[in-house]
Amino acid sequence: MADTATEGPLHGIRVIDLTRILAGPFCTMNLGDMGAEVIKIERPGAGDDTRNWGPPFVGDEAAYFLGVNRNKRSVTLNLKEPRGQEILKTLLSNADVLIENFKTGTLEGWGITPEWREANAPQLVHCQITGYGDKGPKGGWPGYDFLLQAESGLMSITGETDGGPMKLGVAIVDVCTGMYSAMSILAALNARQRTGKGQRVTTTLFDTSLTMLVNVASNFLASGKRPGRYGNGHPNIVPYRDFPCGEGEIALAVGNDTQFAKFAACVGHPEWAEDEKYQTNPARVNNRDDIEAKIREALSKDSAKNWIDQFVKAGIPCSMVYPVDEALESEQAKANNMVVEVEHPTAGPVRMLGIPYHFSDTPEGIQSPPPVLGADTDDVLKTMVGLNDNDIEELRSGDVI
């Protein structure tokens, strides 16, 4: 038991995690980082699918699984068995949050209906993650990040102007759905403080993928004009993209006309800021190809490092374009403790991403490494379900755990 000086903001909240792959596990990892007790229910003998998604592996553990499952306890439970379903019901009756990404109707088939929750677990916040929800022509369909990036239009606006649609380099719809799920769970827990009751929260990959269009969707809804691809450019701001230099590559984010005038002076072309074709951001957007070609020519005369030195002094937002390894090993990543090392019981020292948020009085933290499959089964069944060694051995011999 942590002392009050190290208890996270969600200390005392118990989460039953029935999710797998990425969206749900990413959500529950964040809840665990904030101090919640997360009990991950996994299939006996197999576990979360991502335990086998490799290489790379650290020992026998897949890096993919290690990346989104810290601060959790693993319990194996065969939920196709009636005895497994009864154990799950006991756990839910003493939990604060249930999160799952089963097909609609799965829980109800096990007897965990809204009526059951009302009678046996009224305090429970039930978060359900699905592909499309239960309405519409795809209601009940499973969702896959890659397909949702395609279907939502995200791929259509990603990639080079003269190239084809391109997905993002990470499963961003899953990640953002996990974030929305965590945010919604926290809101429901806050509402419970007022009402005394839990409620059902639903998120879908489809809805999340559309909301990720943000300003691009707003541009279309306002203009009726189908958005296109701008490579690494911005549909509403110029210059706001990457540019090759004499050596290396630079990313520029010139967000207003004052910054553009400073930028033009830095690259030896102060006259650009007086030219009516480039003087204002709307003018630069309308003359994007012209001004970007001139910027490429100007930046080709020196290295990215030297340009950045000048731009930083002038207050112009800019950055090097780093590969992943250099980004994770940067001085800023070290200063923000964004790469940490934890000791895993079988894999040994494991490096993983740090926590991107911080609390002044109730600190976030990594209390435990990603669990070995079923590592906490016996303890949870004894302390939370009330079973003894003989009961547990019987369940194990019957392939329930």
C-alpha positions in Angstrom: 0.0 0.0 0.0 1.5 3.3 -1.1 1.7 6.1 1.5 -0.4 9.2 1.0 2.6 11.1 -0.3 2.9 8.8 -3.3 -0.7 8.0 -4.0 -1.8 8.9 -7.5 -5.0 11.0 -8.3 -6.9 7.8 -9.0 -5.7 5.9 -6.0 -8.6 3.8 -4.6 -10.2 3.3 -8.1 -10.4 -0.3 -9.2 -10.6 -1.0 -12.9 -11.6 -4.4 -14.5 -9.9 -4.4 -17.9 -11.4 -6.8 -20.5 -9.7 -5.1 -23.5 -7.0 -6.2 -25.8 -4.8 -4.9 -28.6 -4.3 -1.1 -28.3 -7.2 1.3 -27.7 -8.4 -0.2 -24.5 -5.0 -1.2 -23.1 -3.7 2.3 -23.8 -6.7 3.7 -21.9 -6.2 1.5 -18.9 -2.5 2.0 -18.8 -3.1 5.8 -18.4 -5.6 5.1 -15.6 -2.9 2.9 -14.0 -0.3 5.6 -14.4 -2.7 7.9 -12.5 -2.8 5.4 -9.6 -5.9 3.3 -10.4 -5.7 -0.5 -9.6 -6.1 -2.1 -13.0 -6.9 -5.8 -13.2 -6.3 -7.1 -16.7 -8.4 -10.2 -17.5 -6.8 -12.4 -20.1 -7.4 -15.7 -21.9 -5.7 -18.7 -20.1 -2.7 -19.8 -22.1 -2.8 -17.0 -24.6 -3.5 -13.6 -23.1 -3.8 -10.4 -25.0 -3.1 -10.9 -28.7 -0.2 -8.4 -28.6 1.8 -10.7 -26.3 2.8 -12.4 -29.6 3.1 -9.3 -31.8 6.8 -9.3 -32.6 9.6 -9.1 -33.2 11.0 -7.3 -31.4 10.9 -9.2 -28.1 12.5 -8.5 -24.8 13.2 -12.0 -23.5 9.8 -13.7 -24.3 7.8 -10.4 -24.0 6.7 -8.6 -27.2 7.7 -4.9 -27.2 4.2 -4.0 -28.4 2.6 -5.5 -25.3 5.2 -4.0 -23.0 4.5 -0.6 -24.4 0.9 -0.3 -23.3 0.4 -2.6 -20.3 2.4 -1.4 -17.3 0.8 -0.7 -13.9 -1.6 -3.6 -14.4 -2.2 -7.0 -12.7 -2.9 -10.0 -15.0 -5.6 -12.5 -14.1 -6.3 -15.4 -16.5 -10.0 -16.3 -16.7 -12.0 -18.3 -19.3 -15.0 -16.2 -19.8 -16.7 -18.8 -22.0 -17.1 -21.0 -18.8 -20.0 -20.2 -16.5 -17.7 -20.4 -13.5 -15.5 -17.8 -15.2 -18.5 -15.5 -15.8 -19.5 -15.8 -12.1 -16.0 -14.8 -11.0 -16.1 -11.8 -13.3 -19.5 -10.8 -11.8 -18.0 -10.9 -8.3 -15.1 -8.8 -9.4 -17.4 -6.3 -11.0 -19.6 -6.0 -7.9 -16.5 -4.6 -6.1 -15.0 -2.5 -8.9 -15.4 1.1 -10.0 -14.8 0.8 -13.7 -15.4 -1.9 -16.3 -13.8 -1.4 -19.7 -14.3 -3.8 -22.6 -14.1 -4.0 -26.4 -16.2 -7.1 -27.1 -18.9 -7.3 -29.8 -22.1 -5.7 -28.7 -24.2 -8.2 -26.8 -21.3 -10.3 -25.5 -21.6 -9.2 -21.9 -25.4 -9.5 -22.0 -24.9 -13.1 -23.1 -23.0 -13.7 -19.9 -25.8 -12.2 -17.8 -24.1 -8.9 -17.3 -27.1 -6.8 -18.4 -28.0 -3.3 -17.5 -30.5 -4.8 -15.0 -27.8 -6.9 -13.4 -25.5 -3.9 -13.1 -28.3 -1.9 -11.5 -29.0 -4.6 -8.9 -25.5 -5.8 -8.3 -23.0 -3.1 -9.3 -24.8 0.3 -9.4 -21.5 2.0 -8.7 -19.9 0.7 -11.8 -18.8 2.9 -14.7 -19.0 0.7 -17.8 -16.9 1.9 -20.8 -17.6 0.1 -24.0 -15.2 0.5 -27.0 -16.5 -0.6 -30.4 -15.7 -0.1 -34.0 -18.9 1.7 -35.1 -21.4 1.5 -32.2 -24.7 -0.4 -32.6 -26.5 1.8 -35.1 -26.3 2.5 -38.8 -25.3 0.2 -41.6 -22.1 -0.9 -39.9 -23.5 -1.1 -36.4 -22.0 -4.1 -34.6 -19.1 -4.4 -37.0 -15.6 -4.7 -35.6 -13.2 -1.8 -36.2 -9.6 -1.8 -37.3 -7.4 1.3 -37.1 -6.0 1.0 -40.7 -9.5 0.7 -42.1 -10.8 3.6 -40.0 -8.0 5.8 -41.2 -9.1 5.0 -44.8 -12.8 5.3 -44.2 -12.7 8.5 -42.2 -10.8 10.5 -44.8 -7.6 10.7 -42.7 -5.7 8.8 -45.3 -7.0 11.0 -48.1 -5.4 14.1 -46.5 -2.2 12.4 -45.6 0.7 12.0 -48.1 2.4 14.0 -50.8 0.3 16.2 -53.0 0.9 14.2 -56.1 1.0 10.8 -54.3 -1.6 8.4 -53.0 -3.4 8.3 -49.7 -1.2 7.4 -46.8 -1.9 6.2 -43.2 -0.1 7.7 -40.2 2.9 5.8 -38.9 1.2 4.7 -35.7 -2.3 3.4 -35.1 -3.5 6.9 -34.2 -7.2 6.1 -34.3 -6.7 3.4 -31.6 -4.5 5.8 -29.5 -7.0 8.7 -29.7 -10.0 6.3 -29.0 -8.0 5.2 -25.9 -7.6 8.9 -24.9 -11.3 9.7 -25.4 -12.2 6.6 -23.4 -10.0 7.6 -20.4 -11.4 11.1 -20.5 -15.0 9.8 -20.6 -14.3 7.4 -17.7 -12.9 10.2 -15.6 -16.0 12.3 -16.4 -18.3 9.5 -15.4 -16.4 9.0 -12.1 -16.8 12.7 -11.4 -20.6 12.5 -12.1 -20.8 9.5 -9.8 -19.6 11.8 -7.0 -22.8 13.8 -7.5 -25.3 11.1 -8.4 -23.9 8.2 -6.5 -24.3 5.9 -9.5 -22.1 4.7 -12.3 -23.2 4.8 -15.9 -22.4 3.4 -19.4 -19.9 5.2 -21.5 -19.4 4.4 -25.2 -16.7 5.3 -27.6 -16.2 4.1 -31.2 -13.2 4.1 -33.5 -15.4 5.5 -36.2 -16.5 8.6 -34.3 -13.0 9.2 -33.0 -11.6 9.0 -36.5 -14.0 11.7 -37.7 -13.3 14.0 -34.8 -9.6 13.7 -35.6 -10.2 15.7 -38.8 -10.8 18.7 -36.6 -10.0 21.9 -38.6 -10.0 20.0 -41.9 -13.6 18.9 -41.3 -14.5 22.4 -40.4 -12.9 23.8 -43.6 -15.0 21.4 -45.6 -18.2 22.0 -43.7 -17.7 25.8 -44.2 -16.7 25.8 -47.8 -18.0 22.6 -49.3 -14.6 22.1 -51.0 -13.1 18.6 -50.7 -9.8 18.8 -48.7 -6.7 17.7 -50.5 -3.2 16.5 -49.5 -0.4 19.0 -48.8 2.4 16.6 -47.9 3.8 18.0 -44.7 2.2 21.4 -45.4 -0.8 23.0 -43.6 -4.0 23.7 -45.4 -4.4 27.1 -43.7 -0.9 28.3 -42.9 2.2 29.0 -45.1 5.0 28.4 -44.5 4.2 25.6 -42.1 6.1 22.4 -43.3 9.5 20.8 -43.7 12.2 22.1 -46.0 15.5 20.5 -47.1 18.5 22.6 -46.4 22.1 22.5 -47.7 22.6 19.8 -45.0 19.8 18.2 -43.0 16.1 19.1 -43.0 14.2 21.7 -41.0 10.5 22.0 -39.9 9.1 25.6 -39.9 5.9 26.7 -38.2 5.5 30.4 -39.2 2.1 31.2 -37.7 1.7 34.9 -38.3 2.8 37.8 -40.5 5.2 39.2 -37.9 7.0 35.9 -37.7 7.1 35.8 -41.5 8.7 39.2 -41.8 11.4 38.1 -39.3 11.9 34.8 -41.3 12.2 36.7 -44.6 14.9 38.9 -43.1 16.8 36.0 -41.7 17.0 34.2 -45.0 18.1 37.4 -46.8 14.8 38.3 -48.5 13.1 41.1 -46.4 11.3 42.2 -49.6 9.1 39.1 -49.3 7.3 40.7 -46.4 6.5 43.7 -48.5 5.3 41.8 -51.6 1.5 41.7 -51.7 1.7 38.0 -52.8 3.3 37.0 -49.5 2.6 39.9 -47.1 -0.3 38.2 -45.4 -1.0 34.6 -44.5 -4.1 34.3 -46.8 -1.9 35.7 -49.7 0.8 33.1 -48.9 -1.8 30.3 -48.8 -3.0 31.4 -52.3 0.6 31.5 -53.6 1.8 28.5 -51.7 3.8 26.8 -54.5 5.6 30.1 -55.4 6.7 31.1 -51.9 7.6 27.5 -50.9 9.9 27.2 -54.0 11.6 30.4 -53.0 12.1 29.3 -49.4 13.6 26.0 -50.6 16.1 27.9 -52.7 17.0 30.2 -49.9 17.4 27.4 -47.3 19.6 25.3 -49.7 22.4 27.8 -49.1 23.2 26.7 -45.5 22.8 23.8 -43.1 19.7 23.1 -41.1 21.7 23.5 -37.9 22.9 27.0 -38.8 19.4 28.1 -39.9 17.9 26.9 -36.7 20.5 28.9 -34.7 19.4 32.0 -36.6 15.7 31.3 -36.4 15.7 30.6 -32.7 17.5 33.9 -32.0 14.8 35.7 -34.1 11.9 33.9 -32.3 10.8 31.9 -35.4 9.3 28.5 -34.4 11.4 25.7 -36.0 12.9 22.3 -35.4 15.2 19.7 -36.8 13.4 16.7 -38.5 14.6 13.8 -36.3 14.3 10.1 -36.8 12.7 8.2 -33.9 16.0 7.1 -32.3 17.3 10.7 -32.1 14.0 12.0 -30.8 13.9 9.5 -28.0 17.6 10.1 -27.1 17.3 14.0 -27.3 18.3 16.2 -24.4 14.7 17.4 -24.1 13.4 13.8 -23.8 15.9 13.2 -21.1 15.0 16.4 -19.3 11.3 15.5 -19.3 12.0 11.9 -18.3 10.2 10.5 -21.3 12.3 7.3 -21.6 12.4 5.3 -18.4 13.7 1.9 -17.4 11.7 -0.6 -15.3 12.7 -4.1 -14.1 10.6 -6.9 -15.5 10.4 -10.2 -13.7 11.4 -12.3 -16.7 12.7 -9.8 -19.3 15.0 -7.9 -17.0 15.5 -4.2 -17.5 13.0 -2.8 -20.0 13.1 0.7 -21.5 9.7 2.3 -22.2 8.1 5.7 -22.7 7.6 7.9 -19.7 4.4 9.5 -18.6 3.4 12.7 -20.4 1.4 14.4 -17.6 2.3 15.4 -14.1 0.5 16.2 -10.9 1.9 18.5 -8.2 0.3 16.8 -5.1 -0.9 13.3 -6.2 1.9 12.1 -8.4 1.6 9.8 -11.4 4.1 7.0 -11.5 5.1 3.5 -12.7 4.4 1.2 -9.8 4.8 -2.1 -11.7 6.1 -3.5 -15.0 3.8 -5.0 -17.6 2.6 -8.3 -16.0 3.6 -11.8 -16.9 0.5 -13.7 -18.1 -1.7 -14.7 -15.1 0.9 -13.5 -12.5 -1.8 -12.2 -10.2 -4.5 -14.8 -10.7 -4.2 -16.6 -7.4 -3.9 -13.4 -5.3 -6.8 -11.7 -6.9 -9.0 -14.8 -6.6 -8.1 -15.1 -2.9 -8.4 -11.5 -1.8 -11.2 -10.2 -4.1 -13.3 -13.3 -4.8 -12.8 -15.2 -1.5 -11.5 -18.4 -2.9 -9.1 -20.8 -1.2 -6.2 -22.9 -2.6 -8.4 -25.9 -3.2 -11.0 -23.8 -5.1 -8.2 -22.3 -7.2 -6.7 -25.6 -8.0 -10.1 -27.0 -9.1 -10.6 -24.0 -11.4 -7.1 -24.5 -12.9 -7.7 -28.2 -13.5 -11.0 -27.3 -15.2 -9.3 -24.8 -17.5 -11.3 -21.9 -16.0 -8.1 -20.0 -15.1 
